[in-house]
Amino acid sequence: MSESKDKAITGGEFLIRDVKANEIFIPEEWNEEQLMMKQTCLDFVNQEIVPLLDRIDNMEEGLMPSLMDKAGELGMLGISVPEELGGMGMDFKTSMLCTEALGEAHSFSVAYGAHTGIGTLPILYYGNEAQRKEYVSKLATGEWKACYCLTEPSSGSDANSGKTKAELTEDGKHYIINGQKMWITNAGFADVFTVFAKIGDDENLSAFILTKDMEGITLNPEEKKMGIKGSSTRQVFFNNVKVPVENQLYEREKGFKIAVNILNIGRIKLAGGVLGGAKGTIHDTVRYANERNQFGRPIAKYGAIRGKIAKQCIDVFALESAVYRATQNIDDAISQLTAGGMEKGEATLKGIASFAPECAMLKVFGSEVLDYVVDEAVQVYGGMGYSAETRVERAYRDARINRIFEGTNEINRMLTVDMILKKAMKGELDLMGPAMKVAGDLMSIPDFGDAPANVFEQYHGYVTNFKKAVLMVAGAAAQKLAMQLAKEQEVLMAVADMAIQAYVAESLLLRAEKYANQKGEEAAAAHIEIMQAFFFDAGETLGRAGREALLSFGEGDELRMMLMGIKRFTKMEAVNITSLRRAVAARAIEANKYPF
């Protein structure tokens, strides 16, 4: 692996670069102001949302907009909006922390995320000065609510195939928009609609800002959904809607660019939101396990329950480590671009886009961690977990949408590999050199070297090997399948799973190491336990995914050699995984919450 010490890391580069612990941000480093912001959001959830969850899910008329108004009064709708536009002007990392805190808010978190993310950001980042002053200033305070109209009945993942049309009037002063959108969050109470349509015979989408008072906009009734029942989701119809030309957003045929870049933001924000939701569910799980008695003692005393609580905590701690590592990388990229003279909005988009692979990976990992957490929460609750009287039943249903939101997890897995390979083809990443070196390593006798000086050196060796496994499989697939690789979706998804595990494992290791460097290994005992337990599972996942990929295209001696390579690159010293998980669970049970 290369050092690249003098150059800021970029997206996907984690595969070929040795990252040092002092290069990343860890959640133990939040400052007082940031923690106060988080607490404000948590207090809002506990005081304003949780007592009203049933009323919210019943879609009581006017309730959700009124809650959005309250959030606006507290400044929560404009955290990342510049102060001159009525916002708080906070950095990306602080906005992520608030997103995490609000992730416990069930349907409200969806309405909030749609408004502050896909509803506000296209205008903030792509609008001209007049559009930003007109719309963003009202969206930041909550005076107006926003929605984002991209998906159509015939265009989901293939967003650019939408059929909504915009025709320029003869006098050149208006566009006439006709079409249909579906699954539009916040549509029932939105004042501002960002609508994607094709002008005339254009191949690519353009974007427009519409307001609810424009004649010709109609809505279907609210959709009935499995979960997030309190969020407004409607179909929106545009029948000869007359839109002033000055309401076109950005440039003609650049709508798809807007959509892609806003999705990058949405993906990592989703990872932050599900992190908060998962922590809240663990709180409920641990408390119930401590209170529920069977056979004369709390069920938290039983190993089967402790194992579930432990894995919930381990996966969530790992997710948190990776989310804020990537978030700081994005903040650093934004700062570097603005220091170079780039306008803040453009720098933000470019900074986030440069880490698009990490955004996709974290969206996948985060949504699947939350699914695991809520599923096991229901299991710990037993029959009560299946009852609508409990919050975990709602959490279970609400969680399921996250594997579909912001592009399905299957799409995001394939995008992860595609984006990294494209960076390599553009010369932004040197994947070929490291991949060829790994191929050479397979033919050599392993260098066992000296014994590791400490647990962190040992686990850095594991991370190096995890990355070698990814490079070996990805390089062999690219070489063997060439132009057919894009069609081999199972292979792409397996490589993505390997990359995700390598990235998250490294993030967790770096967090534990940095904290130990700051506070000492004894203070970092819980971090080390979680790290060792996570690596146990990560190695298994990497090995399985690597074998599946290789067996789908490898042959003969080459296949046998690479299978031996997978075994070698995922080999780790034995650990007592049961003892590690018991230690993690004991900390949560003693604290009666998620304590890390």
C-alpha positions in Angstrom: 0.0 0.0 0.0 1.2 3.5 -0.8 1.7 6.2 1.8 0.7 9.4 -0.1 1.4 11.4 3.1 1.5 14.8 1.5 -1.8 14.5 -0.4 -5.3 14.6 1.1 -7.1 11.3 0.6 -9.8 11.1 -2.0 -12.8 8.8 -2.5 -12.0 5.1 -3.1 -8.3 5.7 -2.3 -8.6 3.8 1.0 -8.1 0.6 -1.0 -4.5 1.6 -1.9 -3.4 3.9 0.9 -2.3 3.2 4.4 -4.3 5.6 6.5 -3.0 6.7 9.9 -5.1 7.0 13.1 -4.3 10.7 13.4 -5.7 11.4 9.9 -9.3 10.6 10.9 -11.9 12.2 13.0 -13.5 10.1 15.8 -16.8 10.8 17.6 -15.0 11.1 20.9 -13.7 14.5 19.5 -17.0 16.4 19.3 -16.7 19.9 20.7 -19.2 21.4 23.2 -21.1 23.4 20.7 -21.6 20.3 18.5 -22.8 18.2 21.4 -25.2 21.0 22.4 -26.7 21.0 18.9 -27.1 17.2 19.1 -28.8 17.5 22.5 -31.2 20.1 21.2 -32.3 17.7 18.4 -32.6 14.8 20.9 -34.7 16.9 23.2 -36.9 17.9 20.3 -37.4 14.2 19.4 -38.2 13.2 23.0 -40.5 16.1 23.8 -42.2 16.9 20.5 -42.2 13.7 18.5 -42.2 10.6 20.7 -45.3 11.5 22.6 -47.2 12.0 19.3 -46.0 9.0 17.4 -49.5 7.4 17.1 -51.0 10.7 16.0 -48.2 11.2 13.5 -48.7 7.7 12.0 -52.5 8.4 11.8 -51.6 11.4 9.6 -53.6 13.9 11.8 -54.3 16.9 9.6 -51.7 19.6 9.9 -49.6 17.8 12.5 -46.5 17.1 10.5 -46.3 20.7 9.1 -46.7 22.1 12.6 -43.9 19.9 13.8 -41.7 21.1 10.9 -42.6 24.7 11.9 -41.3 24.0 15.5 -38.1 22.5 14.1 -37.7 25.6 12.0 -38.1 27.9 15.0 -35.2 26.0 16.7 -33.0 26.5 13.6 -33.0 22.8 12.8 -34.2 23.2 9.2 -31.2 25.4 8.2 -28.3 23.9 10.0 -26.1 23.8 6.8 -27.7 26.8 5.1 -25.5 30.0 5.1 -26.4 32.6 7.7 -27.1 35.2 5.1 -29.9 33.0 3.8 -31.5 32.5 7.3 -29.6 29.4 8.3 -27.0 28.5 10.9 -24.0 28.1 8.6 -22.7 24.9 10.3 -20.2 22.6 8.7 -21.1 19.3 7.0 -20.0 17.2 10.0 -22.2 19.1 12.5 -25.2 18.7 10.1 -24.5 15.0 10.1 -24.5 14.8 13.9 -27.9 16.5 13.9 -29.1 14.1 11.3 -28.1 11.3 13.5 -29.9 12.7 16.5 -33.1 13.1 14.4 -32.8 9.6 13.1 -34.8 8.4 16.2 -37.8 10.4 15.0 -39.5 7.7 12.8 -41.7 9.3 10.2 -40.7 12.8 11.2 -37.1 12.0 10.3 -38.2 11.2 6.8 -40.1 14.5 6.4 -37.2 16.4 7.9 -34.6 14.7 5.7 -36.6 15.3 2.5 -37.1 18.9 3.3 -33.6 19.8 4.4 -31.9 17.5 1.9 -33.4 16.8 -1.5 -36.0 19.6 -1.0 -33.6 22.5 -0.1 -30.2 21.5 -1.4 -30.8 21.6 -5.1 -31.8 25.2 -4.9 -29.1 26.1 -2.4 -26.3 24.5 -4.5 -27.6 25.0 -8.0 -29.9 28.0 -7.8 -28.9 31.5 -8.9 -28.7 34.3 -6.4 -32.3 35.4 -6.9 -33.6 31.8 -6.5 -31.6 31.2 -3.3 -32.9 34.4 -1.8 -36.5 33.7 -2.8 -36.7 30.1 -1.8 -33.9 29.0 0.4 -34.4 31.7 2.9 -38.0 30.6 3.4 -37.1 26.9 3.5 -34.4 27.4 6.1 -36.9 28.9 8.6 -39.7 26.5 7.7 -42.0 29.2 6.4 -42.1 27.0 3.2 -41.8 23.3 3.0 -40.1 21.4 0.1 -40.3 18.2 -1.9 -38.4 16.7 -4.7 -40.1 15.3 -7.8 -37.9 12.9 -9.7 -39.3 9.3 -9.6 -42.0 8.3 -12.2 -44.1 5.2 -12.6 -41.7 4.0 -15.4 -38.5 5.5 -14.1 -37.1 4.5 -10.7 -33.4 3.6 -10.6 -33.3 4.7 -14.3 -34.2 8.3 -13.4 -33.1 9.8 -16.7 -35.7 7.9 -18.6 -38.5 10.0 -17.1 -41.3 11.1 -19.4 -42.4 14.4 -17.9 -42.1 17.1 -20.5 -41.5 20.8 -20.5 -42.3 22.8 -23.7 -41.2 26.4 -24.2 -44.0 28.8 -25.1 -43.9 30.8 -28.3 -43.1 34.0 -26.5 -40.2 32.3 -24.7 -41.4 33.4 -21.3 -42.7 30.2 -19.8 -42.4 26.4 -19.9 -45.5 24.3 -20.0 -45.0 21.2 -17.9 -47.0 17.9 -18.3 -46.3 14.6 -16.5 -46.6 12.5 -13.4 -44.4 11.8 -10.4 -44.8 9.2 -7.7 -43.5 8.4 -4.2 -43.0 12.1 -3.5 -42.2 12.6 0.1 -43.8 15.8 1.7 -46.0 16.3 -1.4 -49.1 16.7 0.8 -47.9 19.9 2.4 -45.1 21.1 0.3 -45.0 24.7 -0.9 -42.0 24.2 -3.2 -41.5 21.4 -5.7 -38.2 20.7 -7.5 -39.4 19.0 -10.7 -37.4 17.1 -13.2 -38.5 17.1 -16.8 -37.1 16.9 -20.4 -37.4 20.1 -22.5 -38.7 19.2 -26.0 -36.7 16.3 -27.4 -33.8 16.6 -25.1 -32.1 13.4 -24.1 -31.4 14.5 -20.5 -33.4 16.0 -17.7 -33.7 19.6 -16.7 -34.9 20.9 -13.4 -37.5 23.5 -12.5 -38.8 25.2 -9.3 -42.6 25.1 -9.0 -44.8 26.4 -6.2 -48.1 24.8 -5.0 -50.1 27.8 -6.1 -49.3 27.2 -9.8 -52.5 26.1 -11.7 -52.4 22.5 -12.9 -50.7 20.8 -10.0 -52.9 18.0 -8.5 -52.2 15.3 -6.0 -53.4 11.8 -5.5 -54.5 10.7 -2.0 -51.8 9.7 0.5 -50.2 6.4 -0.1 -50.7 3.6 2.4 -47.3 2.2 3.3 -45.7 -0.6 5.3 -43.8 1.8 7.5 -43.1 5.5 7.9 -46.8 5.8 7.9 -46.8 9.4 9.2 -44.7 10.8 6.3 -46.7 12.3 3.4 -46.2 10.3 0.2 -48.3 11.2 -2.9 -48.4 11.1 -6.6 -48.1 14.5 -8.2 -49.6 15.4 -11.6 -48.7 18.3 -13.8 -51.3 19.3 -16.3 -50.2 22.3 -18.5 -48.5 23.9 -15.5 -47.2 27.3 -16.6 -43.7 27.9 -15.1 -41.7 31.1 -15.7 -38.4 30.5 -17.5 -36.6 32.1 -14.6 -37.7 29.1 -12.5 -35.5 26.8 -14.5 -32.8 25.5 -12.1 -29.2 25.5 -13.2 -28.6 24.7 -16.9 -30.6 22.9 -19.5 -30.1 19.1 -19.6 -28.1 19.3 -16.3 -31.0 18.0 -14.2 -29.5 14.5 -14.0 -26.3 16.0 -12.7 -28.3 17.7 -10.0 -30.0 14.5 -9.1 -26.8 12.4 -8.9 -25.0 14.9 -6.7 -28.0 15.4 -4.4 -28.2 11.6 -4.1 -24.6 11.4 -3.0 -25.5 13.8 -0.1 -28.7 11.8 0.6 -26.8 8.5 0.8 -24.4 9.5 3.5 -27.1 11.5 5.3 -29.2 8.3 5.3 -26.3 6.5 7.0 -26.2 9.2 9.7 -30.0 8.9 10.2 -30.1 5.2 10.5 -27.2 5.4 13.0 -29.4 7.4 15.2 -32.3 5.1 14.7 -30.2 2.1 15.5 -28.9 3.6 18.7 -32.4 4.5 19.9 -33.6 0.9 19.2 -30.6 -0.5 21.2 -31.6 1.7 24.1 -35.1 0.1 24.0 -33.7 -3.4 23.6 -31.4 -3.2 26.6 -34.0 -1.6 28.9 -36.5 -4.3 28.0 -34.0 -7.1 28.5 -33.1 -5.7 32.0 -36.8 -5.4 32.9 -38.3 -8.6 31.5 -38.0 -11.5 33.9 -38.2 -15.2 32.9 -37.3 -18.2 35.0 -36.7 -16.0 38.0 -34.2 -13.5 36.5 -33.9 -10.7 33.8 -33.5 -12.1 30.3 -30.4 -9.8 30.0 -28.7 -12.5 32.1 -29.0 -15.1 29.3 -26.3 -15.7 26.8 -28.7 -15.9 23.8 -29.9 -12.4 24.6 -26.5 -11.0 25.4 -25.2 -12.2 22.0 -27.9 -10.2 20.2 -27.3 -7.0 22.2 -23.5 -7.4 21.7 -23.8 -7.7 17.9 -26.2 -4.7 17.8 -23.7 -2.6 19.6 -20.6 -3.8 17.7 -22.2 -3.1 14.3 -23.5 0.3 15.3 -20.2 1.3 16.8 -18.5 0.3 13.5 -21.0 2.2 11.5 -20.5 5.3 13.5 -16.7 5.1 13.1 -17.0 4.8 9.3 -19.7 7.5 9.0 -17.7 10.2 10.8 -14.4 9.2 9.2 -16.0 9.8 5.7 -17.8 12.9 6.9 -14.6 14.5 8.1 -12.9 13.5 4.8 -15.7 15.3 3.0 -15.4 18.4 5.2 -11.6 18.5 4.5 -12.2 18.3 0.8 -14.7 21.1 1.0 -12.3 23.3 3.0 -9.5 22.5 0.5 -11.6 23.6 -2.5 -12.9 26.8 -0.8 -9.3 27.6 0.2 -8.5 27.4 -3.5 -11.1 30.0 -4.3 -14.1 27.9 -5.2 -17.5 29.1 -4.2 -18.8 27.3 -1.0 -21.8 25.7 -2.7 -19.8 24.3 -5.6 -17.0 23.2 -3.2 -19.6 21.3 -1.1 -20.9 19.4 -4.1 -17.5 18.6 -5.4 -16.2 17.6 -2.0 -19.1 15.2 -1.5 -18.9 13.9 -5.1 -15.3 13.0 -4.6 -16.3 10.6 -1.9 -19.3 9.2 -3.8 -18.0 5.5 -3.4 -17.9 5.9 0.4 -21.4 7.5 0.4 -22.8 4.5 -1.5 -21.0 2.0 0.8 -22.2 3.7 4.0 -25.8 3.8 2.7 -25.7 0.1 2.1 -23.9 -0.8 5.4 -26.0 1.6 7.5 -29.4 0.5 6.2 -28.5 -3.2 6.7 -27.1 -2.6 10.2 -30.4 -0.9 11.1 -32.3 -3.8 9.7 -30.3 -6.2 11.9 -30.8 -4.1 15.0 -34.6 -3.7 14.7 -35.0 -7.4 13.7 -33.2 -8.5 16.8 -35.0 -5.9 18.9 -38.3 -7.6 18.0 -36.8 -10.9 18.8 -35.6 -9.8 22.3 -39.1 -8.4 23.0 -40.6 -11.7 21.9 -44.4 -11.6 21.5 -44.4 -8.0 22.8 -42.2 -7.0 19.9 -44.9 -8.0 17.5 -47.4 -5.8 19.3 -48.2 -2.4 17.9 -48.0 -1.2 21.6 -44.2 -1.2 21.4 -41.9 1.2 19.7 -39.8 -1.6 18.3 -42.7 -2.8 16.2 -42.8 0.6 14.6 -39.0 0.7 14.3 -39.1 -2.6 12.5 -41.6 -1.4 9.9 -40.0 2.0 9.5 -36.5 0.6 8.9 -37.3 -1.4 5.8 -37.6 1.6 3.4 -33.9 2.5 4.0 -32.6 -0.3 1.8 -34.7 1.2 -1.1 -34.4 5.0 -0.4 -31.6 6.9 -2.2 -31.2 4.0 -4.7 -31.6 0.4 -3.8 -28.8 -1.3 -2.0 -28.2 -3.5 -5.0 -27.8 -0.4 -7.2 -25.5 1.2 -4.6 -23.3 -1.9 -4.4 -22.8 -1.9 -8.2 -22.3 1.9 -8.2 -19.5 1.5 -5.5 -17.4 -0.7 -7.8 -18.3 1.3 -10.9 -17.3 4.6 -9.4 -14.0 3.3 -8.1 -13.1 1.7 -11.5 -14.0 4.9 -13.3 -11.7 6.9 -11.0 -9.0 4.4 -11.9 -9.7 4.8 -15.7 -9.5 8.6 -15.3 -6.1 8.3 -13.7 -7.5 9.6 -10.3 -6.6 6.3 -8.6 -3.7 3.9 -9.3 -5.5 0.6 -8.8 -3.6 -1.3 -11.5 -0.2 -1.1 -9.7 -1.4 -2.3 -6.3 -3.5 -5.0 -8.0 -0.6 -6.3 -10.0 1.6 -6.3 -6.9 -1.0 -8.4 -5.1 -1.1 -10.8 -8.0 2.7 -11.1 -7.7 2.4 -11.7 -3.9 0.3 -14.8 -4.6 3.3 -16.4 -6.3 5.6 -15.6 -3.4 6.2 -17.3 0.0 4.4 -15.2 2.7 6.7 -13.0 4.7 5.6 -13.5 8.3 8.1 -10.9 9.6 8.4 -10.0 13.2 5.6 -10.5 15.7 3.3 -7.4 15.9 4.3 -4.9 18.6 0.7 -4.5 19.8 -2.9 -5.3 19.0 -3.2 -2.3 16.6 -0.1 -3.3 14.6 -1.6 -6.8 14.3 -4.9 -5.5 13.1 -3.4 -3.1 10.6 -1.9 -6.2 9.1 -5.4 -7.7 8.8 -6.6 -4.5 7.1 -3.8 -4.6 4.6 -4.7 -8.2 3.8 -8.4 -7.3 3.5 -7.5 -4.7 0.9 -5.3 -7.1 -0.9 -8.3 -9.5 -1.1 -10.5 -6.8 -2.6 -7.8 -5.8 -5.1 -7.1 -9.4 -6.1 -10.7 -10.2 -6.8 -11.6 -6.9 -8.5 -8.4 -7.0 -10.6 -9.0 -10.6 -11.7 -12.7 -9.9 -12.5 -11.7 -6.8 -14.6 -9.1 -8.7 -16.4 -11.1 -11.9 -17.0 -14.5 -10.3 -17.7 -13.3 -7.0 -19.3 -16.3 -5.2 -20.9 -18.7 -8.0 -19.6 -18.0 -7.0 -16.0 -20.8 -4.4 -16.0 -23.3 -7.2 -16.7 -22.0 -9.6 -14.0 -24.0 -8.0 -11.2 -23.4 -10.8 -8.8 -19.6 -10.3 -9.1 -19.9 -6.5 -8.7 -22.0 -6.9 -5.6 -19.6 -9.4 -4.0 -16.7 -7.1 -4.6 -18.7 -4.2 -3.1 -19.4 -6.3 0.0 -15.6 -6.9 0.3 -14.8 -3.2 -0.1 -17.5 -2.2 2.5 -16.1 -4.6 5.1 -12.6 -3.5 4.5 -13.5 0.2 4.8 -15.6 -0.2 7.9 -13.1 -2.5 9.6 -10.3 0.0 9.0 -12.4 2.9 10.2 -13.1 1.0 13.5 -9.4 0.1 13.9 -8.3 3.7 13.4 -10.9 5.0 15.9 -9.8 2.5 18.5 -6.1 3.2 17.9 -6.6 7.0 18.0 -8.6 6.8 21.2 -6.0 4.6 22.8 -3.2 7.0 21.7 -5.2 9.8 23.4 -6.4 8.0 26.6 -4.3 4.9 26.9 -5.1 1.2 26.0 -6.9 0.6 29.4 -9.4 3.4 28.7 -9.8 2.1 25.2 -10.6 -1.5 26.4 -14.2 -1.4 25.0 -13.0 0.0 21.7 -10.6 -2.9 21.4 -13.2 -5.5 22.3 -15.6 -4.2 19.7 -12.8 -4.0 17.1 -11.7 -7.6 17.6 -15.3 -8.8 17.5 -16.1 -6.9 14.4 -13.0 -8.1 12.6 -14.0 -11.7 13.3 -17.2 -11.2 11.3 -15.7 -9.0 8.7 -13.1 -11.6 7.8 -15.8 -14.2 7.4 -17.9 -11.9 5.2 -14.9 -10.9 3.0 -13.8 -14.6 2.6 -17.3 -15.7 1.6 -17.9 -12.9 -0.8 -14.5 -13.3 -2.4 -15.0 -17.0 -2.9 -18.4 -16.5 -4.5 -17.0 -14.0 -6.9 -14.0 -16.1 -7.9 -16.0 -19.2 -8.4 -18.3 -17.4 -10.8 -15.5 -16.7 -13.3 -12.2 -18.3 -12.3 -10.9 -21.6 -13.7 -8.2 -24.1 -13.2 -4.9 -23.4 -11.5 -5.5 -19.7 -11.5 -8.7 -20.2 -9.6 -7.1 -22.5 -7.1 -4.3 -20.0 -6.6 -6.8 -17.1 -5.9 -8.9 -19.2 -3.6 -5.7 -19.9 -1.6 -5.1 -16.1 -1.7 -8.5 -15.4 -0.2 -7.9 -17.9 2.6 -4.5 -16.2 3.2 -5.8 -12.7 3.1 -8.7 -13.3 5.5 -6.8 -15.4 8.0 -6.6 -14.0 11.5 -5.4 -15.3 14.9 -8.1 -17.1 16.9 -10.1 -15.0 19.4 -12.7 -16.1 21.9 -15.6 -14.4 20.1 -18.1 -15.4 22.8 -16.0 -13.8 25.5 -15.7 -10.6 23.5 -19.4 -10.4 22.8 -20.2 -11.0 26.4 -17.9 -8.2 27.5 -19.5 -5.8 25.0 -23.0 -6.8 26.1 -22.2 -6.5 29.8 -21.2 -2.8 29.2 -24.6 -2.1 27.6 -26.6 -4.0 30.1 -24.8 -2.3 33.1 -25.4 1.1 31.5 -29.0 0.2 30.6 -28.5 1.8 27.2 -26.2 1.9 24.2 -23.2 3.2 26.1 -20.4 3.7 23.6 
